[in-house]
Amino acid sequence: MKKRSEAEYSPSDRLTIESLMGLGGQSARKSHYPELVAKIEELEDERNRYKSIFENAQHGIFQARFDSGLIAANPALARICGYTDPQQLCSRVDSFASGLLFDTGEYPLLLEKLKLYGKLFGYETRLLRQDGSAVDVSLNVLIKDDDQGGLMEAFVADITERKKAQNKLKKLNEELEQRVDERTEELVSLNHKLVNEINERRVIEQALKEARDAAEQANKSKDKYLAAASHDLLQPLNAARLLVSTLQERELAAENNHLVERIHMALEGAEELLSDLLDISRLDQNAVQPDLTSIPLNYLFRMLQVEFQPVAEQRSVSLRVLGSGLNIRSDSRLLMRVLRNFLSNAFRYTPAGRVLLGVRRRGDHLELQVWDTGPGIPEDKLEDIFKEFQQIDHQYQTGRKGVGLGLAIVERIAGMLDHPIRISSRPGKGTMFSVSVPVSSDTVEAILQPQQMVHQDLSGRPILVIDNEADILVSMKALLQQWSCEVYVAIDPAEAIEKYLRKGVEPQLILADFHLNNNATGVEAVDQVRAFAGYDIPAAIITADRSPEGRKLFRERQLPVLNKPVKPGKLRALITHLLQPPQQAEG
């Protein structure tokens, strides 16, 4: 606002102002006029400052009557409402309620709050723009009273962007909630599915458990059946082998000798097959427990030499055994099973040539080796020979063809004993099988070697045989009589005592079957006969029982054992050993 100079004031103006301010006198004017001018100028400056703030403010500002239009508005409010200037806005808005508020029905509530509180801060509403659209704003409103009635002054902030952000955030929240709901629904569905799968799995697991239990029970039943069947099968097989061995030692016509030999081979095949099936079943069921002891290696080698020398002579193959004076730690029965299989294969696949049983020192172990000069095994077949029912067909194979369980049994036994096995072969040159056993430093009592016993004369030696199978008694009697023994047979100790010992017979040896009638055992039979005789008669147990419990009992009672089917060579060697005078046996 432009100031007027003192010259522009008319005498009447001066007189009016001076009269109003009490400056009518000459002296008063002279004393107060400069001060008055300064005050007027100060007021004018203040007015201009507020005017500038009003016109340049970023937020809209307006004054309005409750019942009429706008009194004043600044440019910012004009821009917010889409007008070019405040004058255009004020001229077109004749009523705050209908001309400025977008929702006219909101005015009564706004007015009621204003009269109740006298002011409103942050009141959000929508104003009507020139084009008829709405703009979101926030109002700070004050009520002022004047002589014309109620007056309200307001500051207006455009919150369009904030509203957009809020709406976007709201939309994002709604989308998030929708995604959460969808994901929750999906998880609930998956959870139901998982619960169903768990229930189905439980049903399947229960069915599998029942199937496993049934399978285990079937295996136990199979084992019991095999154990019972083995005894029943081995009894007649044992009797037949003994009878055939008796015939082999007799002088027969050439054609009869041929027939006896064929019968012998058939029985040998049946014996090997049955033994293999029983062994592999018991090994798979962990029913075989090793009995590790210190064993003189030469004893094992010479036992094998005695057993396989007739085989070598029959097949015109040279057998050479190179032992060692060292002791080894192993299970003698199981280790003999491994070496016996190696030797059987060597003779089976070597029609002519040499077989060597030897040993090499490997640190604190001995590698027991079986070499042959047979056709050898192709390299791509070396792994297959240890599989069940796998055999290598050779045109040079001699003797009976097996069923392919021997080396599978060897592998299981070697694993159980922790005795690594090894094979090397050169096609056309031969094969070497070996098993590695630990050296033992334990002292072993002297054992009578096989070559010291096989040629002993058994003529006239009284031997008592106790067995509950009549066929076994007949065959054992025939074989022992073939060796010129005096043989006494009985089905139980009571019959032996009543029939022979009470009549003065003094047996020098007892051969007793382990399983007798009425759940009696051969061990009990030996005790009863010894008790009646009054002296410690040498005795041995002949049985098809291969259980760890039985072996432990025989070992505790110091009773030698022969497993059925009994091989005549082993039987004669054992009888010779047991009938040795004490001083000779100990030497």
C-alpha positions as CSV (number, residue, x, y, z in Angstrom):
1,M,0.0,0.0,0.0
2,K,1.4,3.4,-1.0
3,K,2.0,5.9,1.7
4,R,0.6,9.4,1.4
5,S,2.9,12.4,2.1
6,E,2.1,15.0,4.5
7,A,1.3,17.5,1.7
8,E,-1.4,15.2,0.4
9,Y,-3.4,15.4,3.6
10,S,-6.1,18.2,3.3
11,P,-6.5,20.7,6.2
12,S,-9.8,19.1,7.1
13,D,-8.1,15.6,7.2
14,R,-5.4,16.9,9.4
15,L,-8.0,18.5,11.6
16,T,-10.0,15.3,11.9
17,I,-7.1,13.1,12.7
18,E,-5.6,15.7,15.1
19,S,-9.0,16.1,16.8
20,L,-9.4,12.3,17.2
21,M,-6.0,11.9,18.7
22,G,-6.3,14.9,21.0
23,L,-3.9,17.1,19.0
24,G,-6.2,20.0,18.3
25,G,-4.0,22.6,20.0
26,Q,-0.9,24.1,18.4
27,S,1.3,23.0,21.2
28,A,0.0,19.4,21.1
29,R,0.6,19.1,17.4
30,K,4.1,20.2,17.7
31,S,4.9,17.7,20.4
32,H,3.1,14.6,19.1
33,Y,3.1,14.8,15.3
34,P,6.4,13.0,14.6
35,E,5.5,10.2,16.9
36,L,2.2,9.8,15.2
37,V,3.7,9.6,11.8
38,A,6.0,6.9,13.0
39,K,3.2,4.9,14.4
40,I,1.2,5.2,11.2
41,E,4.2,4.0,9.1
42,E,4.7,1.1,11.5
43,L,1.1,0.0,11.1
44,E,1.3,0.3,7.4
45,D,4.4,-1.9,7.3
46,E,2.7,-4.5,9.4
47,R,-0.3,-4.4,7.1
48,N,1.9,-4.9,4.1
49,R,3.7,-7.8,5.7
50,Y,0.6,-9.7,6.5
51,K,-0.7,-8.9,3.0
52,S,2.4,-10.4,1.5
53,I,2.1,-13.5,3.7
54,F,-1.6,-13.9,2.8
55,E,-0.9,-13.6,-0.9
56,N,2.2,-15.8,-1.1
57,A,1.3,-18.5,1.3
58,Q,1.6,-22.1,0.0
59,H,-1.6,-23.2,1.8
60,G,-4.9,-21.7,1.0
61,I,-6.4,-19.1,3.4
62,F,-10.0,-17.8,3.4
63,Q,-12.5,-15.9,5.5
64,A,-16.2,-16.7,5.2
65,R,-19.5,-16.1,6.9
66,F,-21.5,-19.0,8.2
67,D,-24.5,-18.1,6.1
68,S,-22.8,-16.5,3.1
69,G,-19.9,-16.7,0.7
70,L,-16.3,-16.0,0.9
71,I,-15.1,-12.6,2.3
72,A,-11.5,-13.1,1.2
73,A,-9.3,-15.8,-0.3
74,N,-5.6,-16.0,-1.2
75,P,-4.1,-17.2,-4.5
76,A,-3.1,-20.6,-3.1
77,L,-6.8,-21.4,-2.3
78,A,-7.7,-20.3,-5.9
79,R,-5.1,-22.7,-7.3
80,I,-6.3,-25.5,-5.0
81,C,-9.9,-25.0,-6.3
82,G,-8.9,-24.6,-9.9
83,Y,-9.5,-20.8,-10.3
84,T,-7.2,-18.3,-12.0
85,D,-7.2,-15.8,-9.1
86,P,-8.9,-15.2,-5.7
87,Q,-11.3,-12.6,-7.2
88,Q,-12.7,-15.2,-9.6
89,L,-13.1,-17.7,-6.7
90,C,-14.8,-15.2,-4.4
91,S,-17.2,-14.0,-7.1
92,R,-18.4,-17.5,-8.0
93,V,-18.7,-18.9,-4.4
94,D,-21.7,-17.3,-2.9
95,S,-22.0,-19.9,-0.1
96,F,-19.4,-21.8,1.8
97,A,-21.8,-24.7,2.3
98,S,-22.9,-25.1,-1.3
99,G,-20.2,-23.4,-3.3
100,L,-17.0,-24.6,-1.6
101,L,-17.8,-27.9,0.1
102,F,-18.0,-30.8,-2.4
103,D,-20.4,-32.7,-0.1
104,T,-23.0,-30.1,0.9
105,G,-24.5,-32.5,3.4
106,E,-21.3,-32.3,5.4
107,Y,-21.8,-28.6,6.4
108,P,-24.2,-29.1,9.3
109,L,-21.7,-31.5,11.0
110,L,-18.8,-29.2,10.4
111,L,-20.7,-26.2,11.8
112,E,-21.8,-28.2,14.8
113,K,-18.3,-29.2,15.7
114,L,-17.0,-25.6,15.2
115,K,-19.6,-24.2,17.5
116,L,-19.0,-26.9,20.0
117,Y,-15.2,-26.7,20.1
118,G,-14.6,-23.2,18.7
119,K,-11.9,-24.6,16.4
120,L,-11.0,-27.6,14.3
121,F,-7.5,-28.8,13.4
122,G,-6.7,-31.4,10.7
123,Y,-10.3,-31.7,9.6
124,E,-10.2,-33.6,6.4
125,T,-12.8,-33.0,3.7
126,R,-13.2,-32.3,0.0
127,L,-13.6,-29.0,-1.7
128,L,-15.4,-28.3,-5.0
129,R,-13.2,-27.4,-7.9
130,Q,-14.2,-25.1,-10.7
131,D,-14.5,-28.1,-13.1
132,G,-16.8,-29.9,-10.7
133,S,-14.2,-32.4,-9.4
134,A,-13.2,-32.7,-5.8
135,V,-9.9,-32.0,-4.1
136,D,-8.9,-33.6,-0.8
137,V,-7.9,-31.0,1.8
138,S,-7.1,-30.6,5.5
139,L,-8.7,-27.6,7.3
140,N,-7.6,-25.7,10.4
141,V,-10.7,-23.6,11.2
142,L,-11.2,-20.9,13.8
143,I,-14.4,-19.1,14.8
144,K,-14.3,-15.3,15.3
145,D,-17.2,-13.2,16.5
146,D,-17.8,-9.7,15.1
147,D,-20.6,-7.2,14.9
148,Q,-22.0,-9.0,11.8
149,G,-22.3,-12.5,13.3
150,G,-20.1,-15.5,13.1
151,L,-16.9,-15.5,11.1
152,M,-14.6,-18.3,10.3
153,E,-11.1,-18.2,9.2
154,A,-9.4,-21.3,7.7
155,F,-6.1,-22.6,6.5
156,V,-6.3,-25.1,3.7
157,A,-3.7,-27.8,2.9
158,D,-3.9,-29.8,-0.3
159,I,-3.5,-33.5,0.7
160,T,-4.2,-35.0,-2.7
161,E,-0.7,-36.6,-2.8
162,R,-1.0,-37.9,0.7
163,K,-4.4,-39.3,-0.1
164,K,-3.0,-41.0,-3.1
165,A,-0.2,-42.4,-1.0
166,Q,-2.7,-43.5,1.6
167,N,-4.9,-45.1,-1.0
168,K,-1.9,-46.8,-2.6
169,L,-0.8,-48.0,0.8
170,K,-4.4,-49.1,1.5
171,K,-4.5,-50.9,-1.8
172,L,-1.1,-52.5,-1.1
173,N,-2.4,-53.6,2.3
174,E,-5.5,-55.0,0.8
175,E,-3.5,-56.8,-1.8
176,L,-1.1,-58.0,0.9
177,E,-4.0,-59.2,3.1
178,Q,-5.5,-60.9,0.0
179,R,-2.2,-62.6,-0.7
180,V,-1.9,-63.5,3.0
181,D,-5.4,-64.9,2.9
182,E,-4.6,-66.8,-0.3
183,R,-1.3,-68.1,1.1
184,T,-3.0,-69.0,4.4
185,E,-5.7,-70.8,2.5
186,E,-3.0,-72.6,0.5
187,L,-1.1,-73.5,3.6
188,V,-4.2,-74.8,5.3
189,S,-4.9,-76.8,2.2
190,L,-1.3,-78.1,2.2
191,N,-1.5,-78.8,5.9
192,H,-4.7,-80.8,5.3
193,K,-2.9,-82.6,2.5
194,L,0.2,-83.2,4.7
195,V,-2.0,-84.5,7.5
196,N,-3.6,-86.9,5.1
197,E,-0.2,-87.9,3.8
198,I,1.0,-88.4,7.3
199,N,-2.0,-90.5,8.1
200,E,-1.5,-92.5,4.9
201,R,2.1,-92.9,5.7
202,R,1.3,-94.1,9.2
203,V,-1.1,-96.7,7.6
204,I,1.6,-97.7,5.2
205,E,4.3,-97.8,7.9
206,Q,2.0,-99.9,10.0
207,A,1.3,-102.2,7.0
208,L,5.1,-102.4,6.4
209,K,5.7,-103.1,10.0
210,E,3.2,-105.9,10.0
211,A,4.7,-107.2,6.7
212,R,8.2,-106.9,8.2
213,D,7.1,-108.7,11.4
214,A,5.4,-111.3,9.2
215,A,8.6,-111.7,7.1
216,E,10.8,-111.9,10.2
217,Q,8.4,-114.5,11.7
218,A,8.5,-116.3,8.3
219,N,12.3,-116.2,8.4
220,K,12.3,-117.5,12.0
221,S,9.9,-120.2,10.9
222,K,12.1,-120.9,7.9
223,D,15.2,-121.1,10.1
224,K,13.4,-123.5,12.4
225,Y,12.2,-125.5,9.5
226,L,15.6,-125.6,7.9
227,A,17.2,-126.6,11.2
228,A,14.6,-129.4,11.7
229,A,14.7,-130.4,8.0
230,S,18.5,-130.4,8.0
231,H,18.6,-132.9,10.8
232,D,16.0,-135.1,9.1
233,L,17.7,-134.8,5.7
234,L,21.2,-135.2,7.0
235,Q,20.4,-138.4,8.9
236,P,19.6,-140.6,5.9
237,L,22.2,-138.8,3.8
238,N,24.8,-139.5,6.5
239,A,23.7,-143.2,6.6
240,A,24.0,-143.4,2.8
241,R,27.4,-141.8,2.7
242,L,28.7,-144.2,5.4
243,L,27.3,-147.2,3.5
244,V,28.8,-146.0,0.2
245,S,32.2,-145.4,1.9
246,T,32.0,-149.0,3.2
247,L,31.4,-150.3,-0.3
248,Q,34.3,-148.1,-1.7
249,E,36.7,-149.8,0.7
250,R,35.6,-153.3,-0.4
251,E,36.8,-155.2,-3.4
252,L,34.0,-155.1,-5.9
253,A,33.7,-155.9,-9.6
254,A,34.7,-153.1,-12.0
255,E,31.2,-152.4,-13.0
256,N,30.0,-152.2,-9.4
257,N,32.9,-149.9,-8.5
258,H,31.8,-147.5,-11.2
259,L,28.2,-147.5,-9.8
260,V,29.4,-147.0,-6.3
261,E,31.5,-144.1,-7.4
262,R,28.6,-142.5,-9.2
263,I,26.5,-142.9,-6.0
264,H,29.3,-141.4,-4.0
265,M,29.4,-138.3,-6.3
266,A,25.6,-137.9,-6.2
267,L,25.6,-138.1,-2.4
268,E,28.5,-135.7,-2.2
269,G,26.6,-133.2,-4.4
270,A,23.5,-133.5,-2.3
271,E,25.6,-133.0,0.9
272,E,27.3,-130.0,-0.5
273,L,24.1,-128.4,-1.8
274,L,22.3,-129.0,1.5
275,S,25.2,-127.7,3.6
276,D,25.5,-124.6,1.3
277,L,21.8,-123.8,1.7
278,L,21.9,-124.2,5.4
279,D,25.1,-122.1,5.8
280,I,23.9,-119.2,3.6
281,S,20.6,-119.1,5.5
282,R,22.2,-119.1,8.9
283,L,24.8,-116.5,7.8
284,D,22.1,-114.2,6.4
285,Q,20.2,-114.5,9.7
286,N,23.3,-113.7,11.7
287,A,22.8,-117.0,13.4
288,V,26.5,-117.9,13.1
289,Q,28.8,-116.5,15.9
290,P,32.5,-116.9,15.4
291,D,34.6,-118.6,18.1
292,L,38.0,-117.0,17.8
293,T,40.9,-119.0,19.2
294,S,44.6,-119.4,18.6
295,I,45.2,-122.2,16.0
296,P,48.5,-123.8,14.8
297,L,48.4,-123.1,11.0
298,N,50.3,-126.4,10.3
299,Y,47.4,-128.3,11.9
300,L,44.8,-126.8,9.6
301,F,47.0,-127.3,6.5
302,R,47.7,-130.9,7.3
303,M,44.0,-131.6,8.0
304,L,43.3,-130.2,4.6
305,Q,46.1,-132.2,3.0
306,V,44.7,-135.4,4.4
307,E,41.2,-134.5,3.2
308,F,42.2,-133.5,-0.3
309,Q,45.0,-135.8,-1.1
310,P,42.6,-138.6,-2.2
311,V,40.9,-136.0,-4.5
312,A,44.2,-135.1,-6.0
313,E,45.2,-138.7,-6.6
314,Q,41.8,-139.5,-8.1
315,R,42.0,-136.5,-10.6
316,S,45.8,-136.9,-11.3
317,V,46.5,-133.5,-10.0
318,S,49.6,-132.7,-7.9
319,L,48.7,-131.3,-4.4
320,R,51.5,-129.4,-2.6
321,V,51.2,-127.9,0.9
322,L,53.6,-125.4,2.3
323,G,52.7,-124.5,5.9
324,S,54.2,-122.4,8.6
325,G,55.0,-122.9,12.3
326,L,53.1,-119.8,13.3
327,N,49.8,-119.7,15.1
328,I,46.8,-117.7,13.8
329,R,43.7,-116.2,15.5
330,S,40.5,-117.3,13.8
331,D,37.5,-119.6,14.0
332,S,38.9,-123.0,12.9
333,R,35.6,-124.4,11.6
334,L,34.7,-121.3,9.6
335,L,38.3,-120.8,8.3
336,M,38.4,-124.4,7.2
337,R,35.1,-123.8,5.4
338,V,36.8,-121.0,3.4
339,L,39.9,-122.9,2.6
340,R,38.0,-126.0,1.8
341,N,36.0,-124.1,-0.8
342,F,39.1,-122.6,-2.3
343,L,40.6,-126.1,-2.7
344,S,37.4,-127.6,-4.0
345,N,37.2,-125.0,-6.7
346,A,40.9,-125.5,-7.6
347,F,40.4,-129.2,-8.1
348,R,37.1,-128.8,-9.9
349,Y,38.6,-126.5,-12.5
350,T,42.0,-128.1,-12.8
351,P,41.8,-131.3,-15.0
352,A,45.5,-131.8,-14.8
353,G,48.4,-129.9,-13.3
354,R,49.1,-128.6,-9.8
355,V,47.3,-127.2,-6.8
356,L,49.3,-125.4,-4.1
357,L,48.2,-124.5,-0.6
358,G,50.7,-122.0,0.8
359,V,51.2,-119.0,3.1
360,R,52.9,-115.6,2.8
361,R,53.7,-113.2,5.7
362,R,52.2,-109.8,5.4
363,G,53.2,-107.8,8.5
364,D,51.1,-109.0,11.4
365,H,48.9,-111.1,9.1
366,L,49.3,-114.3,7.1
367,E,47.9,-114.6,3.7
368,L,46.7,-118.2,3.1
369,Q,46.8,-118.9,-0.6
370,V,45.4,-121.6,-2.9
371,W,47.0,-121.6,-6.4
372,D,45.9,-123.7,-9.3
373,T,47.0,-124.2,-12.9
374,G,43.5,-124.3,-14.3
375,P,42.0,-122.2,-17.2
376,G,41.7,-119.0,-15.1
377,I,38.9,-116.5,-14.9
378,P,38.3,-113.6,-17.3
379,E,38.8,-110.2,-15.6
380,D,35.2,-109.1,-16.3
381,K,33.9,-112.2,-14.4
382,L,35.9,-111.8,-11.2
383,E,33.2,-109.9,-9.4
384,D,30.4,-112.2,-10.5
385,I,31.8,-115.3,-9.0
386,F,31.0,-114.1,-5.5
387,K,27.3,-113.6,-6.3
388,E,24.8,-116.2,-5.3
389,F,24.0,-118.9,-8.0
390,Q,26.8,-117.6,-10.3
391,Q,29.3,-119.9,-11.8
392,I,31.9,-119.7,-14.6
393,D,31.4,-122.5,-17.1
394,H,34.6,-124.1,-18.3
395,Q,35.1,-126.9,-20.7
396,Y,37.8,-128.2,-18.4
397,Q,35.5,-128.4,-15.4
398,T,35.7,-131.9,-13.7
399,G,33.5,-133.5,-11.1
400,R,30.1,-132.3,-10.0
401,K,28.9,-128.9,-11.0
402,G,27.7,-126.9,-8.0
403,V,24.9,-124.4,-7.7
404,G,27.1,-121.3,-7.2
405,L,26.8,-120.7,-3.4
406,G,30.3,-121.6,-2.3
407,L,32.0,-118.3,-2.9
408,A,29.0,-116.4,-1.7
409,I,29.3,-118.2,1.6
410,V,33.1,-117.6,1.6
411,E,32.5,-113.8,1.2
412,R,30.0,-113.7,4.0
413,I,32.2,-115.8,6.4
414,A,35.3,-113.6,5.5
415,G,33.3,-110.5,6.2
416,M,32.1,-111.8,9.6
417,L,35.6,-112.8,10.6
418,D,37.1,-109.6,9.2
419,H,39.4,-111.8,7.1
420,P,39.9,-110.0,3.7
421,I,39.8,-112.2,0.7
422,R,41.6,-111.7,-2.6
423,I,41.6,-113.2,-6.0
424,S,43.9,-112.9,-9.0
425,S,43.7,-114.8,-12.2
426,R,45.4,-115.1,-15.6
427,P,43.3,-116.8,-18.3
428,G,45.1,-119.8,-19.6
429,K,47.5,-119.8,-16.6
430,G,45.6,-120.3,-13.4
431,T,43.9,-118.6,-10.4
432,M,44.9,-117.7,-6.9
433,F,42.4,-117.3,-4.0
434,S,43.6,-116.0,-0.6
435,V,42.3,-115.1,2.8
436,S,44.2,-112.9,5.2
437,V,44.2,-113.9,8.9
438,P,46.0,-112.2,11.9
439,V,49.0,-113.9,13.5
440,S,48.5,-115.0,17.1
441,S,51.2,-114.9,19.8
442,D,49.2,-117.1,22.2
443,T,50.7,-120.5,23.2
444,V,48.7,-123.5,21.8
445,E,48.8,-127.0,23.3
446,A,50.4,-129.6,21.0
447,I,47.8,-131.2,18.7
448,L,48.3,-134.6,17.1
449,Q,48.8,-134.0,13.4
450,P,46.7,-135.8,10.8
451,Q,49.5,-137.7,9.2
452,Q,50.3,-139.3,12.5
453,M,46.9,-140.8,12.8
454,V,45.5,-141.9,9.4
455,H,47.4,-145.2,9.2
456,Q,46.8,-146.5,12.7
457,D,45.4,-150.0,12.9
458,L,41.9,-150.1,14.5
459,S,41.6,-153.9,14.6
460,G,39.7,-155.2,17.6
461,R,39.1,-151.8,19.1
462,P,35.7,-151.8,21.0
463,I,33.6,-148.7,19.9
464,L,30.2,-147.9,21.3
465,V,27.8,-146.0,18.9
466,I,24.7,-144.3,20.3
467,D,22.2,-142.9,17.8
468,N,18.4,-142.9,17.7
469,E,18.3,-143.5,14.0
470,A,18.4,-147.2,13.0
471,D,19.8,-146.5,9.5
472,I,22.8,-144.5,11.1
473,L,23.5,-147.4,13.4
474,V,23.5,-149.9,10.5
475,S,25.8,-147.7,8.3
476,M,28.2,-146.8,11.2
477,K,28.5,-150.5,12.2
478,A,29.2,-151.5,8.6
479,L,31.9,-148.8,8.2
480,L,33.6,-149.4,11.5
481,Q,33.5,-153.2,11.0
482,Q,35.2,-152.5,7.6
483,W,38.0,-151.0,9.7
484,S,38.1,-154.2,11.8
485,C,36.6,-152.5,14.9
486,E,34.4,-154.3,17.4
487,V,31.2,-152.3,17.1
488,Y,28.4,-152.0,19.7
489,V,25.3,-150.0,18.8
490,A,22.4,-148.6,20.9
491,I,19.6,-146.1,20.6
492,D,20.2,-144.6,24.0
493,P,22.6,-144.9,27.1
494,A,20.1,-147.1,28.9
495,E,20.2,-149.7,26.2
496,A,24.0,-149.5,25.9
497,I,24.4,-150.1,29.7
498,E,21.9,-152.9,29.9
499,K,22.9,-154.6,26.7
500,Y,26.7,-154.3,26.8
501,L,28.3,-152.8,29.9
502,R,26.4,-155.0,32.3
503,K,27.7,-158.0,30.3
504,G,31.3,-156.9,30.7
505,V,31.9,-155.0,27.5
506,E,34.5,-152.2,28.1
507,P,34.3,-149.7,25.2
508,Q,37.4,-147.7,24.4
509,L,35.5,-145.0,22.6
510,I,31.9,-143.6,22.5
511,L,30.5,-142.0,19.3
512,A,27.2,-140.4,20.3
513,D,24.6,-138.4,18.3
514,F,23.7,-135.1,19.9
515,H,19.9,-135.2,19.6
516,L,18.5,-138.4,21.0
517,N,14.9,-139.5,21.9
518,N,12.9,-137.8,24.6
519,N,15.0,-134.6,24.4
520,A,18.0,-136.3,25.7
521,T,21.5,-135.4,24.4
522,G,24.6,-137.2,23.4
523,V,26.5,-135.3,26.1
524,E,24.2,-136.7,28.8
525,A,24.6,-140.2,27.2
526,V,28.4,-140.0,27.4
527,D,28.1,-138.9,31.1
528,Q,25.8,-141.8,32.0
529,V,28.0,-144.4,30.3
530,R,31.1,-143.1,31.9
531,A,29.5,-143.0,35.3
532,F,28.4,-146.6,35.0
533,A,31.8,-147.8,33.6
534,G,33.6,-146.0,36.3
535,Y,36.3,-144.6,34.0
536,D,36.7,-141.6,31.6
537,I,36.0,-143.2,28.3
538,P,37.1,-141.1,25.3
539,A,34.1,-139.8,23.4
540,A,33.1,-137.6,20.4
541,I,29.8,-136.1,19.4
542,I,28.4,-136.6,15.9
543,T,25.6,-134.1,15.0
544,A,23.9,-131.9,12.4
545,D,23.6,-129.2,15.0
546,R,25.8,-126.2,14.1
547,S,24.4,-123.7,16.7
548,P,26.8,-121.5,18.7
549,E,25.2,-122.9,21.9
550,G,26.0,-126.4,20.9
551,R,29.6,-125.6,20.0
552,K,30.0,-123.8,23.3
553,L,28.7,-126.8,25.2
554,F,31.0,-129.2,23.4
555,R,34.0,-127.0,24.0
556,E,33.2,-126.7,27.7
557,R,32.9,-130.5,28.0
558,Q,36.1,-131.0,25.8
559,L,34.2,-133.2,23.4
560,P,35.4,-133.4,19.8
561,V,32.7,-132.8,17.2
562,L,32.0,-134.2,13.7
563,N,29.2,-132.6,11.7
564,K,26.9,-134.7,9.7
565,P,27.2,-135.9,7.0
566,V,30.3,-137.5,8.4
567,K,33.2,-137.9,6.0
568,P,34.9,-141.3,6.6
569,G,38.4,-139.9,6.4
570,K,37.7,-137.4,9.1
571,L,35.9,-140.0,11.2
572,R,38.8,-142.4,11.0
573,A,41.3,-139.7,11.8
574,L,39.3,-138.6,14.8
575,I,39.0,-142.2,16.1
576,T,42.7,-142.8,15.6
577,H,43.5,-139.7,17.6
578,L,41.1,-140.5,20.4
579,L,42.4,-144.0,20.7
580,Q,46.1,-143.0,21.0
581,P,47.8,-143.8,24.3
582,P,48.1,-140.6,26.4
583,Q,51.8,-140.3,26.1
584,Q,51.7,-140.6,22.3
585,A,48.8,-138.2,22.0
586,E,50.6,-135.6,24.0
587,G,53.8,-136.1,22.0
